[in-house]
Amino acid sequence: MKAAVVSSFGTAPRYEDFPAPAPGGADEIVVDVLAAGLHPRVRSQADGSHYTSTGELPLVPGIDGVGRGPDGRLRYFILPDTTIGAMAEQTVIDSRRSVVLPDDTDPVAVAAAMNPAMSSWVGLRQRVGFQPGQKILILGATGNAGQLAVQVAKLFGARQIATAARDADKLPGLTALGATETVVLDGSPDAAEQLGQAGKDVDVVIDYLWGQPAADALYAIIPARSDDGQQLTWLQIGSVAGATSPIPSAALRAVRLQIVGSGQGSVSPRAILTELPALAQEITRGTFQVNARAVPLADVEHAWADAATSSQRIVLVP
């Protein structure tokens, strides 16, 4: 079969022949892949930098997708750590880690939206226990995951959805998605003051940035808190601005701050799977705006280069 194959870390996958997969367990089936999202998590998998990487090569990247099984049913699936990923004509899935979709589902939309929407959906449900009426601030809100986080927060009944990001051109578009206010993270004193005001009463910060921006945000928000005893849960999901952050120790003492992560390991596969049917249903209903672009699997090298700068979520289709 044809697949996107990573033969060395640091170079883009190439469209090559790869041995066809075969099921090994009682619950495993081979599916014909219809769509696989090129998520940031997939790119880090392919360059060996993700914390789950084993360094094993060659590998086919892709951690989830939409495929059709031998029974003819359409499924969204999540793969375990494997060298036979979703970016191939076929892959092996564990049927217990999949959700059956309606026949009229758009595979590209589901493959594009499930992974980025899952980050905030699962984080708020499984790590925070978010309640309707609470207030949210989203750092890094103009990325694909951030835009979907705005929509997820609105669906969950957030009373305030403040957003902050470095891309000033994209911030205005968040209002149409449900954002109640926007802040440009340009490093200026005015931006810090605006961020402090935006975060002074929030219950949850969804952080896709980490790095120095997370520390700067804490320096801005902590002194502005209206009630030091109000729980502030910092939900750390992404680290596009840096893998480490110089968090001020005073932030942990001055207010009731709780920093939690949400990702592979901190949320069990079982917990993730419990959330998939409802999320898949909302995506197939068209609840979320999804900016997706389908690219043939044969063009994977060009897609890889485009993914670094594209505002769209690229989806590979065999």
N, C-alpha and C positions, 0 to 999 in steps of 0.2 A: 504494500500500500504506500501512498504518498503521505508525507508528514513534514512538519517543520522540525528540523533536527539540529540540536546544539551539540557540536563536536568539540568546542573549546570555549571556555568562559571568556567573555570580553568581545566576542564576535556575535553578530546577529545569527539567528537560526537560518538554515538554508532548506529549500524545498527539495527533499530527497526521498529515495526509497527507504523504507523502514519495515522490519518484520511485522506482519499482521499479528495483532494480539489474540490471545485465547483465554477464556475464563478459567479460573483456577479453583474458586470456591463455590459452595452451593448457592450463594446469593449473587454471584457475579454473572453478568451478561455482557456481550459485545454489542455496542450500539454504533450505528452510523451517525457520525457527528454532523450536525447541521450548522452549528454556530458555536464559536468559542471566543470569549472576550479577551482582548489584549490589555489586561489590567496592570497597574504598577506592580502588584504582587507577582504577576507572571514575569515581568521584566527582571525583577530581582531574583526570581527562581532561575531564570535563564542565564544570568551573569554570575550566579553562585553566591550572591551577597545576602540572600535572605537567611534569617537565623535558623531556618529548618534545613538549609542546604547540607547535603551529605558529600558533595563534591563528585558524585558518580556521573560519568559520561560514557557514551552519548545519552542524551535525553530528549524527549519530546515535551516541550513546555505546555502549560495550560492546566489550570486548576479547577475549572468548571466549564459547563457548556450545556447545550441543548442537543439531544440526539434521539434517534428512533431505534427502539429495540426490536428483537425478533418477533415480538407480539404485535408490532405495528404501532404501539403507543409512543407518544411524544413525552420525553422526560427532560426535566432540568436535573443535572447531576453535579455533585461535588466530589472531586477525586481525593483520595488520601495522598500522602507523600509517595510519589511514584515517578519512574522514568518514562512512563508511557502516558503522557498527558493528553489534553483535549485537542491540541492543534494537529490533528491528523484526520484521515478519512474515517478511521474507526478507533475506538478505545474501549477498554474494559471498565465497567462501573460496578459498584456494589448497589444493587437495587434498593437497599435499605437507606442509602445516602442519596436518594433521588425523589423527585416529586413528579407525578403524572400531570401533564398539562392538557388543556383542551386542544382538540385537533386544529382549531382555527387560530392558535397562538402564533404570534410572530416570533420565530426563534431568535432573530437578530435583536429585537427589543429586550427579550428576556436575558439573553446572553450579555447584553450591554449593561443592563440595570441591576441584575441580582447581586453581583459582587459589590459594587460601590454602595448600593442601598443597604445591603446587609450590614455594612460596617456600623452605621448609626442605628439601624433597626435593632440588631442584636445587642449592641452596646447599651442602648436605652432600656431594652427589655430585660436583658440577662445580667448586666453589670450595675445598672443604676436603679432599676425599678421605677422608671419615670412615671409620673402621674399627670393626668390632664390638669391644666391650670398652672403648671410650673413654668419657669422661665429659662430660656436657653440662650447661650452665646456660642456661635460657631466660628472657630478660627480656621482660616483656609477654606472659606465658604464658596469660592469661585471655581474650584476644581469640580470634576464630575461627582466625586463622593460628597463634597461639600454642598453642591446644589441639590443633590438628592437628600442630604441630611436636613436641609431647609424644608423640603416637602414631607419628609417623614415626621419631623417635629410638628408641622402643621396638622398632619393626619392624626397624630397622637394627642392633639389638643393643647399644644403649648400656648400660653398666654402672651409670651413675648419671644420673638425669634430675632435676636440681634446677630449680625453677621460682620465679620472682619476679614480682610484679605489684602494682599499686596497689589492685585490687579484692579486698578481703579476703573478701567473701562468696563469690566464685567460686573462690578458691584451693583449698578442700577438695575440690572436684569433680575436680581434676586428678589426685588420687591414683588414682582409678578408671581414669584413662586411661593411667597408667604412671609418673606423677611419684613420685620417691622422697623428695622433701622440698619444702617450700614456704616462701617468705619474703614477708611483706607489706612492700611498699615505701612506708612511711609517713614517711620522713625522720628517724626517731628513731635515736639511738645504738644501741639494741638491734637495730634492723633492719639497720643497717650492719654490726654484728658478725655477725649471722646470715648476711648476704649474703657477708661475707668468708669465713666458714667453709664456706658452700655452694660457693664458687668456688675454694677454696684448692688443689684438686687437679684441676679440670676441664681438659679438653683444648680444648673449644670453648664459646664463649658465642654463642648465637643472640640477636641484639638487634633487637627490633621497636620499641624506644622512642627511642633516641638522645637528643639534647638533654641537659639536666642529669642525668637519671637514668643515662645512660651514664657520664658523668664521675664521678658519685657511686659507681657500681658499681666503677669502676676504683680509686678512692681506697680502697674497702673491700676489694677482692680482692687487689690487688698486694702490700700488706704482709703478707697472710695466706698467700701462696703457700708451700707446703711445699718446693718445689724451684724456685728462680729460673731454672734452666736448662730446665725443662719447657716445651715449646711451648704457648703460649696463643693460639689463633686466635679473634679477635673477628669474627664473621660478622655484618656490618651489613646488615639487610634492610629494616627499617621505621623511620619517624621520627615516630611519633604524638606524641612528647613534645617535638619540636623539630627543625628542619632542620639546626641546627648544634649542636655540643657542645664545651665547653671542656676538651678532653682534656689532662690534665697531662703535660708533657714527661717527667717522671720515670718515668711508666709505660712509656714507650718504651725507657728506659735500664735500668730496675731489673730487668726480667724479659724473657724471650724472647717478646715480644708481637708478634703479626702482626694487623693490621687489614685485612680484605678486605670488599668489598661484593658483593652478589649481586642482580642485577636486570637489567632490559632494558639491554643495552649491555655490561655486564661479563660476561654469559653470552651467547654467540652463539645465534641462532635454531636453528642446527643442533644445538648441544649441548642446548638445551632439548628439541627434538624427540626426541632419543635417549632421554630419560627418560619421555616421555609414555605409551608403551604400558604399561610396568610400573606406573606410577602409576594409570593408568585401570583396569588390571586389579584392583589392590588396592581401589579405590573400588567397582567393580562387584561385587567379592566381599563387600563389607560389612566390610572390615577396619577402617575408621575410623568413629567416631561422628560424624555430621554433623548439625548443628542448623540445618535449612533451613526456609524458609517461602516457598511459591509465592504470587506476587501477579500478578494480571492486568496485562498491559502497559498497558491502558487506565487503570490506577490509578497510573501511574508517578509523578505528582506527590506523592501520598500516600506511596508507597514511598520516595521520595527523602527526605522529611521523617523517616520512621521509621528510615531506615538509620543516621542519626547516633547514635541511642540504643539501637537494637535489639541484643539479644544473639544474634539469629539472623542467618544469612546469607540475605538476601532474594534471591529468584530471580524474574525477570520471565518470564511465560509468555504468548505471544500468544493 
